[in-house]
């Protein structure tokens, strides 16, 4: 660790001690308070130069190296500061799409708005197009200077708060499925757009459905040429891996004290079986942090391989499941009737909510089965999985 990085860590740690919200978990029980708090925290981080370290130089706090970004996310996790859930799609997915694939006019118009508080959502998944993104059926038909869009999107994170949407549509049925996709930047206030939050089993409404009924999108809001949507979507999705997984792993390790507190409160401190399971979990979480660190180091050294992120993703998902499972077992009946924390973090200590949420993480960001296929086929060069299985 260089002197410059240690200085950054010291400065950020001091700043977080003075500025990080202390009661954010309580505020997360209200949708309105959650949104207000998230916007205020993002604005404070941006003003201090810590909100968008992955953006290029010239933006507030941008142009930082991966090593500097790692320090920032480590310290945010150590301080148990709120994760930027509301602005995540804006600062990662929307930024990457605009920065890498949009034209100058689109970048100049839309990037400053993100720092001013505009919220973006992602309109990719559909009822019949989840893990198979190329199966998108939302139809966009060009009529003069506009496209008329009809369809439905689902599992769109925070869409009920969004001002704009990264929208993937189908403009052609000719050729391979990927060849007929086109990408748009949708203003969510456009007539014909309606949003319905999805009430989840643990009490959250983190996702929403988006309905598109004769929605007109100007041709000027298309990203790339017609039929290039698949390539643009890959740029969008590639933006979040690495630092996000590392931050989540460090947050889980930092929250192990919640398990220790529950064990003590339930009088299980002398239970050898519980102590054994806690030790195993702590080792598992440390291993995930080490995998995330190694993955990021490979990226910094330009040695990253296809499949490296999948290894970290699966290791984190399994550790998260084990973490929540132990909490539910230790807390007993009392842990099963507490009210869920709306938009809570993944390691809240509200054990039943954490337990149910942990299962979603084996699907979110690419299911565990998909990640295994990537590792087997792309990294280990094993034969591809047959498209059609038949049982003899």
C-alpha positions in Angstrom: 0.0 0.0 0.0 1.6 3.2 -1.2 1.8 6.4 0.9 -0.7 8.1 -1.4 -3.3 5.3 -0.9 -2.7 5.3 2.9 -3.3 9.0 2.9 -6.5 8.6 0.9 -7.7 5.9 3.3 -7.0 8.1 6.3 -8.7 11.2 4.8 -11.8 9.2 3.8 -12.0 7.4 7.2 -12.0 10.8 9.0 -14.6 12.2 6.6 -16.8 9.2 7.0 -16.6 9.4 10.8 -18.0 12.9 10.5 -20.5 12.5 7.6 -21.7 8.9 7.3 -25.4 8.6 8.3 -25.8 6.8 11.6 -29.5 5.9 11.5 -30.0 4.9 7.8 -31.3 1.4 8.6 -34.2 2.9 10.5 -35.0 5.3 7.7 -34.9 2.4 5.2 -38.3 1.2 6.6 -40.1 4.0 4.8 -40.1 4.3 1.0 -40.2 8.1 1.1 -37.4 8.4 3.7 -35.3 5.8 1.8 -35.4 7.8 -1.4 -34.7 11.1 0.3 -31.8 9.7 2.3 -30.2 8.0 -0.8 -30.3 11.2 -2.8 -28.8 13.3 0.0 -26.1 10.7 0.7 -25.2 10.5 -3.0 -25.0 14.3 -3.3 -22.7 14.4 -0.3 -20.4 11.8 -1.6 -20.1 13.5 -5.0 -19.4 16.9 -3.5 -16.6 15.3 -1.4 -15.1 13.5 -4.4 -16.0 9.9 -3.4 -19.3 9.3 -5.2 -18.1 8.5 -8.8 -14.4 7.5 -8.5 -14.9 5.2 -11.6 -15.8 8.1 -13.9 -13.1 9.7 -16.0 -11.0 12.7 -14.9 -12.8 15.9 -15.2 -15.9 14.8 -13.2 -16.0 15.4 -9.5 -13.6 12.9 -7.9 -13.3 11.0 -11.2 -10.2 9.6 -12.8 -9.1 7.5 -9.8 -7.1 4.3 -10.3 -8.6 0.9 -9.5 -6.4 0.8 -6.4 -7.9 4.1 -5.2 -11.4 2.9 -5.9 -10.7 -0.2 -3.9 -9.7 1.9 -0.9 -12.9 4.0 -1.2 -15.2 1.0 -1.3 -13.3 -0.8 1.5 -13.8 2.2 3.8 -17.4 2.7 2.9 -18.0 -0.9 3.9 -16.0 -0.5 7.1 -18.0 2.5 8.1 -21.3 0.6 7.4 -22.4 3.6 5.3 -25.5 3.2 3.1 -25.0 1.4 -0.2 -26.0 3.6 -3.1 -28.9 1.5 -4.3 -31.0 4.2 -5.8 -28.3 5.7 -8.0 -26.5 2.4 -8.8 -28.0 2.0 -12.3 -27.4 5.7 -13.0 -23.7 5.8 -12.0 -22.7 2.4 -13.4 -25.1 1.2 -16.2 -26.3 4.5 -17.5 -22.8 6.1 -17.3 -21.1 3.1 -19.1 -23.7 3.1 -21.8 -23.5 6.8 -22.4 -19.7 7.0 -22.1 -18.9 4.1 -24.3 -21.8 3.9 -26.9 -23.8 7.2 -27.0 -23.1 10.1 -29.3 -21.7 13.5 -28.2 -25.2 15.1 -28.0 -26.6 12.3 -25.8 -23.6 12.4 -23.5 -23.6 16.2 -23.1 -27.3 16.3 -22.4 -27.6 13.3 -20.0 -24.4 12.7 -18.0 -24.6 16.0 -16.0 -28.2 15.1 -15.0 -27.0 12.0 -13.2 -24.9 14.2 -10.8 -27.9 16.5 -10.4 -30.0 13.6 -9.1 -31.7 12.0 -12.2 -32.4 8.4 -11.5 -32.1 5.7 -14.2 -33.6 2.2 -14.4 -32.9 -0.7 -16.7 -35.6 -2.0 -19.0 -34.1 -5.3 -20.1 -35.8 -8.4 -18.6 -39.3 -9.4 -19.6 -41.7 -12.1 -18.4 -40.3 -14.5 -21.1 -36.8 -13.0 -21.4 -34.9 -13.1 -18.2 -31.7 -15.2 -18.3 -32.1 -15.4 -22.1 -31.9 -11.6 -22.8 -31.8 -12.2 -26.6 -35.5 -13.4 -26.3 -36.7 -9.8 -25.8 -40.1 -9.2 -27.4 -40.9 -5.6 -26.6 -41.5 -4.2 -30.1 -40.2 -0.9 -31.5 -41.5 0.1 -34.9 -40.1 3.2 -36.7 -42.5 5.8 -38.1 -40.7 8.8 -39.4 -38.7 10.5 -36.7 -40.0 8.3 -33.9 -40.3 4.7 -32.8 -43.6 3.3 -31.5 -42.9 1.0 -28.6 -45.2 -1.7 -27.2 -44.4 -4.2 -24.5 -43.6 -5.0 -20.9 -40.5 -5.1 -18.8 -40.1 -6.7 -15.4 -37.6 -6.9 -12.5 -36.5 -3.3 -13.2 -34.7 -2.1 -10.1 -36.1 1.1 -8.5 -38.1 1.9 -11.7 -40.8 3.6 -9.5 -38.3 6.3 -8.8 -36.7 6.6 -12.2 -36.6 9.6 -14.5 -35.1 7.7 -17.4 -34.7 4.1 -18.6 -32.1 2.1 -20.5 -34.5 0.3 -22.9 -33.8 -2.8 -25.0 -36.3 -3.5 -27.7 -36.8 -5.7 -30.8 -36.9 -4.0 -34.2 -36.6 -7.0 -36.4 -37.3 -10.8 -36.4 -34.9 -11.5 -39.2 -31.7 -13.5 -38.6 -30.2 -14.4 -35.2 -32.2 -13.1 -32.2 -29.4 -10.8 -31.1 -29.3 -9.1 -34.5 -32.8 -7.7 -34.2 -32.4 -5.7 -31.0 -32.2 -1.9 -30.7 -31.3 0.2 -27.7 -33.0 3.4 -26.5 -32.8 6.1 -23.8 -36.4 6.5 -22.6 -37.8 9.4 -20.7 -40.1 7.8 -18.1 -42.5 10.7 -18.2 -43.4 9.9 -21.8 -47.1 9.3 -22.3 -47.9 5.5 -22.4 -45.3 4.6 -19.8 -46.6 3.2 -16.5 -44.8 1.5 -13.6 -46.0 -0.9 -11.0 -43.8 -1.9 -8.0 -43.4 -5.6 -7.2 -44.1 -6.3 -3.6 -41.5 -9.0 -2.5 -41.9 -11.7 0.0 -39.5 -10.0 2.5 -41.3 -6.7 2.4 -39.2 -4.8 -0.1 -40.3 -3.2 -3.3 -36.9 -3.1 -4.9 -38.2 -4.1 -8.3 -41.0 -2.9 -10.6 -42.8 -3.7 -13.9 -42.8 -1.2 -16.7 -45.7 -1.2 -19.2 -45.2 0.5 -22.6 -48.4 1.3 -24.5 -47.9 3.2 -27.8 -44.9 5.0 -26.4 -43.2 7.4 -28.8 -39.4 7.6 -28.6 -37.5 10.0 -30.9 -34.9 8.5 -33.2 -32.4 10.9 -31.5 -32.7 8.8 -28.3 -31.5 5.6 -30.0 -28.1 4.4 -28.9 -26.1 3.2 -31.9 -27.7 2.1 -35.1 -30.8 0.0 -35.4 -29.9 -3.7 -34.8 -26.9 -2.9 -32.6 -28.7 -3.2 -29.3 -27.1 -6.4 -28.2 -23.6 -5.0 -28.3 -24.7 -1.9 -26.4 -26.5 -4.1 -23.8 -23.2 -6.0 -23.2 -21.4 -2.7 -22.5 -24.1 -1.8 -20.0 -24.0 -5.1 -18.2 -20.2 -5.3 -18.0 -20.0 -2.1 -16.0 -20.8 -3.3 -12.5 -18.6 -6.4 -11.8 -15.5 -6.2 -9.7 -15.7 -3.4 -7.3 -19.4 -4.1 -6.5 -18.6 -7.7 -5.6 -15.6 -6.6 -3.5 -17.7 -4.0 -1.6 -20.5 -6.6 -0.9 -17.9 -9.1 0.4 -16.3 -6.6 2.7 -19.7 -5.4 4.0 -20.6 -9.0 4.8 -17.4 -9.4 6.8 -17.9 -6.2 8.6 -21.4 -7.3 9.6 -20.3 -10.5 11.2 -20.7 -8.7 14.5 -24.5 -8.8 14.0 -24.3 -12.6 14.1 -22.1 -12.5 17.2 -24.6 -10.1 18.9 -27.5 -12.4 18.1 -25.6 -15.5 19.4 -24.9 -13.7 22.7 -28.5 -12.4 23.0 -29.9 -15.9 22.6 -27.6 -17.4 25.1 -25.7 -19.5 22.6 -22.2 -18.2 23.2 -21.2 -21.5 24.8 -22.9 -23.7 22.2 -20.0 -25.6 20.5 -22.0 -26.3 17.4 -22.9 -22.6 16.9 -19.3 -21.6 17.5 -18.1 -24.1 15.0 -20.6 -22.9 12.4 -19.6 -19.2 13.1 -15.9 -20.1 12.6 -16.7 -21.8 9.3 -18.7 -18.9 8.1 -16.0 -16.4 9.1 -13.5 -18.4 7.1 -15.9 -18.6 4.2 -16.4 -14.9 4.2 -12.7 -14.2 4.4 -12.2 -16.5 1.4 -14.7 -14.5 -0.6 -12.9 -11.3 0.3 -9.6 -12.8 -0.8 -11.2 -14.0 -4.1 -12.6 -10.5 -4.7 -9.2 -8.9 -3.9 -7.4 -11.3 -6.3 -10.0 -10.6 -9.0 -9.5 -6.9 -8.7 -5.7 -7.3 -8.7 -6.0 -9.3 -12.0 -8.0 -6.5 -13.5 -5.5 -3.9 -12.3 -2.7 -6.0 -13.8 -4.7 -6.5 -17.1 -4.7 -10.3 -16.4 -8.5 -10.7 -16.0 -10.0 -13.8 -17.6 -13.5 -14.5 -18.7 -15.0 -16.4 -15.7 -13.0 -14.7 -13.0 -16.0 -12.5 -12.0 -18.3 -15.6 -12.1 -16.1 -17.3 -9.5 -16.4 -14.4 -7.1 -20.2 -14.1 -7.8 -20.9 -17.7 -6.9 -18.6 -17.7 -3.9 -20.3 -14.5 -2.6 -23.8 -15.9 -3.2 -23.1 -19.1 -1.3 -21.5 -17.2 1.6 -24.5 -14.9 1.8 -26.9 -17.9 2.0 -24.8 -19.4 4.8 -24.6 -16.1 6.7 -28.4 -15.6 6.7 -29.1 -19.3 7.4 -27.0 -19.2 10.6 -28.7 -16.0 11.7 -32.2 -17.6 11.3 -31.2 -20.7 13.2 -29.6 -18.8 16.1 -32.4 -16.2 16.4 -35.1 -18.9 16.5 -38.8 -18.0 16.4 -38.2 -14.3 17.2 -36.2 -13.9 14.0 -39.1 -15.1 11.9 -41.8 -12.6 12.8 -39.9 -9.3 12.9 -41.0 -6.8 10.3 -38.8 -6.8 7.2 -36.6 -3.7 6.5 -37.7 -2.1 3.3 -34.8 -1.6 1.0 -32.5 -2.9 3.8 -28.9 -4.0 3.0 -28.2 -7.7 2.4 -26.7 -8.1 5.9 -29.2 -6.3 8.2 -29.5 -8.7 11.1 -33.2 -8.9 10.4 -32.7 -12.6 9.8 -35.8 -13.7 8.0 -35.6 -10.8 5.6 -31.9 -11.5 5.0 -32.6 -15.2 4.6 -35.2 -14.7 1.9 -33.2 -12.0 0.1 -30.1 -14.3 0.1 -31.9 -16.7 -2.3 -32.5 -13.9 -4.8 -28.7 -13.4 -5.0 -28.2 -16.8 -6.5 -30.2 -15.5 -9.5 -29.5 -11.7 -9.6 -26.7 -10.6 -11.8 -26.6 -14.0 -13.6 -27.9 -17.2 -12.0 -25.5 -19.6 -10.3 -26.1 -22.1 -13.1 -25.2 -19.6 -15.8 -22.0 -18.6 -13.9 -21.0 -22.3 -13.7 -21.5 -22.6 -17.4 -19.3 -19.6 -18.0 -16.6 -21.0 -15.8 -16.8 -24.5 -17.4 -17.0 -23.4 -21.0 -15.1 -20.1 -21.2 -12.4 -20.7 -18.6 -11.9 -24.4 -18.4 -12.8 -25.0 -22.1 -15.1 -27.8 -21.4 -17.7 -28.9 -24.0 -20.7 -26.6 -24.3 -23.9 -27.6 -22.6 -26.3 -29.2 -25.1 -29.2 -26.9 -26.0 -31.8 -29.7 -25.8 -31.6 -32.3 -23.2 -33.4 -35.7 -23.6 -33.8 -38.3 -21.0 -33.3 -41.9 -22.1 
